[in-house]
C-alpha cells in the first residue's frame, strides 16, 4: 500500500478534517490548468499579452481584455453566488 493511501486511511479513521486523500491537490492543479487556458484565450482575443496578479489570478491593468473575463447570460440563467 502506498504512503499516500496509508495516510488517507489514517486520516479518515482518526476523523481528521484535513483527510481529503489528495483531492485538494488535484482540484488545485485542475484550477491552475483551467485558469491558464482561460487566460491564454483572453490574451488571444484581446490581441496582446496580459499581466495577471499571481495571488488572485485576475487581470491587472487591461480594461480591454477584462471584458472577456465574464459573459452575459440570458435572463433566468444568470450566475448567483
N, C-alpha and C positions, 0 to 999 in steps of 0.2 A: 504494500500500500504506500502511495506517495506521501511525502511530508505534508503537502497542502491538504490532502484528503484527511490525514490524521488530525491536522489542526482544525479542519472543518468539523469533524465528528466530535473532537474535544470541546470546541466552542458551543456546538449545538447541545451536547449533553450537559454542559455546565450552565446553559441558559444565558450565555454571554450575548449582549445586544449586538456586538460587532461581528458575530459569526455569520457572515454572508457568503462564505465559501468562495471568495474571489469574484463574486458577481459585481461588486462595486468597482473593482479594477476593470472588468470587461465593459461595464457601462461607461466609465470614464474614457476608455480607449475608443469606444464607439462614438461617443460625443465628439472627441477631438477629430476623429476621421471624418465625420459628417460635417463638422464646422469648417474644416479645411476645404472640403468640396464646395460648400456653400460660399465661402469667402472667395474661392477661385472663380466661381460663376459670377459673383458680384463684380469682381475686378474685370472679368472678361466683358460683361455687359456695360460697365462704366467706360471701358476702353483705356484704362490705365491701372497702374499698381495702386494698392491701397495700404494704409497704415492701420494696424489693429492693436488695441490695448491687450497686452498679454494676460492681464488678470481677468478681464471681463469677456474678451473675445469680440468686443464691439469695435466698430469703425471709429477712427479718430480723424476729425477734420476733413471729411469728404461728404459734403452735403449732397453732391450729385450722385454718389454711389449709395448713400444711405436710403434713397428711395427704393432700392432693391432689397432692403433688409426685411421688409414686411410686405404684405399683399392686401389688396382689397377683397373682402368676402361678400358674397351675395347675402341679401337680407335673410336672416334666420340661420346663417351658417357662421356668424361671427365668432371669433375666439373669445372666451371669457374665463378668466382665472380667478 
